[in-house]
Amino acid sequence: MAREMLPKSSASSAARLSLRLRALGYWSLVYGGCLLCAAAALLKLCWSLALRPAATLRWAVRDAPPACLHDTSLGTHCYVRIKESGLRFHYVAAGERGKPLMLFLHGFPEFWFSWRYQLREFKSEFRVVAVDMRGYGESDVPLSAESYRFEYLVTDVRDIVEYLDYALRHPSQLLKCSWFFFFQLPRLPELMLSINDFKALKSLFTSRSTGIGRKGRWLSSEDLEAYLYALSQPGALTGALNYYRNGIEPAARSLPLSQQCVRSPVLLLWGERDAFLEQGMAEACRLHIRNHFRLNIISGAGHWLQQDQPDIVNTLMWTFIKEGEGRKSHRN
């Protein structure tokens, strides 16, 4: 009997050792990346302080929103306190109540305003709603990183939809994601994004390599001021960064990572020259979709598609919606 159990015991030990080695490699990558990014940021900070000490440590909270944030053509500003978390969410809604819902969710470091072109475009046929995600804009800002766990974010979306009365590994990519490691650090990312009156954020949205308007519409000075107004408010950057700070530990607890599939029709729009995401990631998404899937790579476009080339994005969205209606009619 002991001889029969030995192979099972050895296999179990080997599995535990393999899991520990994976965890060790994972955390070595995380902390190594954090240290490298911290060193680079501190060098940049010291250099900026040496050149312009007064300007480096100066940034201003914008007290008054620019006029574009009150543009009535974009919709009505509304608030809802959702039941699960008790948080208050801000959203902008347009279009007739009772029409199909089109819900817009933004990324970092954006807020509802990033969907301005789509709010105007689709409000004639849909009830369009652009939300400030938790930690952004005028929505509540939980302070702890734990409050930004993925399951909480999913619950936010579910509760907002219910309130609106609708049913329900690549080396180059690792380099592009170096900011992810940097964002794990406490306080330093907020400082680096704020110094020189938010110069890093301005560059993110306006530079030739990462900005809006590589081949499309440039961000106007008023549009940029809208972003600076939202992100300069006390605690705004911390709330936005906490999305990334809560991404590593849950993944580590789930090693080996499990894969889940999406069972809804998916239109994935991707910028050919995205400065932050490799195009191969878009192709890999096919493996996780168990329904109709369409991938459109937009030539010459960057990361901020819906703002950079809104006309192309809107046309592709309309086409996908109409084709979906056609498939439903054919099945019926």
N, C-alpha and C positions, 0 to 999 in steps of 0.2 A: 504493500500500500504506500509506503514512504517513497519508493522508487517512482510510483505512478504520479504522486503529487509533486515531485521535484520539478518536472518540466513546467507545470502550471505556476509554481512559485517563482521559478526563474523568469518566466514570461512576464509575470506581474511586476517583478522587480525591474526588469528591463523597461517595461512601460512607464513605471514611475520615474525611472532615471531619465528616460527620453523626455517626459513631460517637464521635469526639473531643468533639463538642459534647454528646452524650448523657452521656458520662463526666464532662465538666466540670459539667454541670447536676446530675448525681447526687452528685458529691463536694461541690459547693457546698451542696446541700441537707443533706448529712450533717454537714459541718463547721459550717454555719450553725446547724443545729438543736442540735448539741453546745454551741456557744458560748452560745446563748440559755439552754439548760437549765443550763449551768454557772453563768451569771450569776445566774439565779433561785435556784439552790441555795445559792450563796455568800451572797446577800442574806438568804435564810432562815436560814442558819447564823449570820451576824453578828447578826441580830435575836434569835435564840434565845440566843446568847452574851451579848448585852447584858442580856437579861431574867433569865436563869438560868444563869450561867456554869458553876457546879458541876454542876448537874443535866444540862446539855446534853452534857457530855463524860463522862457516866457511863453505862455499860451493863454488864450482868452475863452471863457465860456460865453457863447453867443446868447444874449438875453432875449432877443426878439427874432421870431422865425421870419425868413424871407417870404415875399408875397406868393411865390410859387406853391408854397405849402397850403395856401388857402384858396387855390384855384378851384372854383366851383365846378368846372367842367370835369374834374377828376372824381367827384362824388361827395358824399356826406361823411363827416367824421363822426364815428360812433364809438361807444365803449361797452364792454360786457365783462361782468365778473363771473368766471366759470366755476362750476360746482365742485369739481374734484380738488383743485389746488387753492381756490379762493382768490386767485390772482385776477387783477383787472387788466383786460386787453383792449388796446386801441386798434381800430380798423377803419378803412375808408371803403364805402360801398356805393355802387352806382347801378343803374338798371332797375327794371321793374321787379318788385317782389313777386314770387311765384314762378319766375322763369328759372331755367336750370342754373345751378350754382357753378361759378368758376372761381375757385379759391386760389389766391396767389400767396406763396410763402417765399420769403427772401433769404439770402445767405449773408455771410460776413464780408465787409462791414456795412451792410445796407439797412434799409428799413422800407416801409410800405411804398415810399416814393419811387423806388426803383422800378415799379410796375406801372408808372404813369402812362406810358404809351399804350399798354394793353388795357388799362382801365377805360381809356377813351375809345379804343378800337372795338371792344367786345360788349360794351354796355347796352348796345341796341338789341342784342339777341340773348344776353345772359344777365343774371344777377351777379355782378363782379364784386369781389371782396378782396382787398389787399390788407394783410394783417401785419402789425408790428409783433414779431415773435417775442416771447418772454425775454426780458433783458435788453430790449431794443426800443428806441423811440419813446412813445408815450405809454407803452405797456409797463406793467410792474417789473421791477428789477430785483429778483432774489439775489442775495449776496453770496451764498455758498455755492461752490462748484457742484456739490452733490445735487442741487436743485435743477441741474441741466442734464440729468440722465436721459438717455434716449426714450425710455418708456414714458417719462413725464412729458416730453415734447410731443410724442404721439397722442397722449391723452389730451393735451392742449388742443390739438387739431380736431380730435373727435368731439370734444365738448363744444368747441366753437361751431362746428358743423351742426351739431344737435341744437344749439341755441338758434342758429339761423333757420331751423325747421326743415332740414334736409336729411333724407335717409342716408341712412347710411349703406510681377514683382520685378519692379523694374528700377535699376539704378538711377536713371535720369529722373524718374518720378520721385524717388527719394530725395534727390537734390531740390526738386521743385517744391517739395513739402517741408523744407527745412524750417519754414515759419511755424509749422505745427509743433516742432520740438521747442522752438523759442517761446511759444505761447504757454507752455507748461510752467514756465517760471513765474514766481509771484512778483507782482508789482513792476518789475523791469519792463515788460511789454507795454504796460500802460504809459510808463514814463517815456519810452522810446517813440511811441506813437503820438505823444503830446508835445514833445519839445519842438522848439522853433515854430510855435503856433500850429501844431499838427502838420508839419511839413511832410512826414511820411505818409499820412493819409491823403494829402493833396497829390503827392507823387503817385500813389497807388491808383488814383482815379484819372490822372491827367498825363502821366508819362507816356512816351512813345512805345515802351515795351509792355506795360501792363494796363494803360489807361483806357477809358471809354473813348471810342472814336478812332480806332486804328484805321478803319476803312469806311466808317459810317458817320454817325452824328457825334460831334464833340460835345463834351459836358460844358454847359454854359457856366459863367461865373455865379449866376444865381442858383443853378442846380447844385454846384459845388458847395455853396454856402448853406444850402438845405442839409447836406450831409454833415457839414461841420457843426451846424446848429444841433442836430440830433446827437452826434457823437461827442460833443463837448460838454454835455450836461453831466453833473456829478454822478459817478457810478456807471455811466453809459458804456465806457470801454470795458470795464470789468465784467458787466453782464454779457457783452458780446464775446469776450475772450473765454468766458466760462464754458461755452459750448465745446471748445477744444480741450480745456483743462479737465473736463469730465469724460473725455473719449478714451483715455489710455487704461485706467484701472479697470473699468468694466470689461474691456477687451481681454485684459490679463486674467481676470477671474473666469473668463469663458474659454480659455485655452484648453484643447485645440478649438479654434473658432468654428462655429457651426454656420451653415449657409441656409438662408431662407429665400423663397421665391416670391415674386410679385405676380398676382393673378389678375390684374387689371390691364386693359390696353395701355400701351406706353408710347409716347412720342418723346424721343430724346434728341435735343438740339445741342450741338457741340461746336465750339469755335475752332477752326482749323489751326489758329495760332494762339490757342489758350496758353497763357504764361504760367498757369498753376497746375494744370491737369493734362496728362499725356493722352493722346488720342486713342492709344491702345486700351485705356480704361473704358472708353465708350464702347468699343467692340466687345470687350469682355462682359458688358452688361447683358448681352444676349443670353448668356448662360443662365441668368437668374430670372428671366421673364417667361411665364407660362401662359402667355396670351399674345394677341397681336402686338408686334413691336416694330417701330420704325425709327431708324437713326438717320438724322440729317447732319452732315458735317458742312458748316457754312464757311465758304471760301473767304479767306482773309480776315475772318472775325476773331476777336479775342475772347476774354472770359465773361464779359458783362453783356451777353447777347441781347437781352430784351431791351437794353438801353442803346447799345452800340448800333444795332441794325434792326430797329423795331418793325420796319415795313416787311422785311423778309420773315422775321419771327412771326408776325401777325398772320401773314399769308400761309405759312406752314401750319400754324395752329388751326386756322379756318379749314384748310384742306383735310387735316386729320379729323376734325370734328365732323365735317360733312361725310367723309368716308365711313366714320363710325356709325352715323345715322343710316347710311346706305346698307351697312352690314346688318344692322338691326332689322331694317325693313325686309331684307332678303331672307333672314331667318324666320321672320313672322309670316 
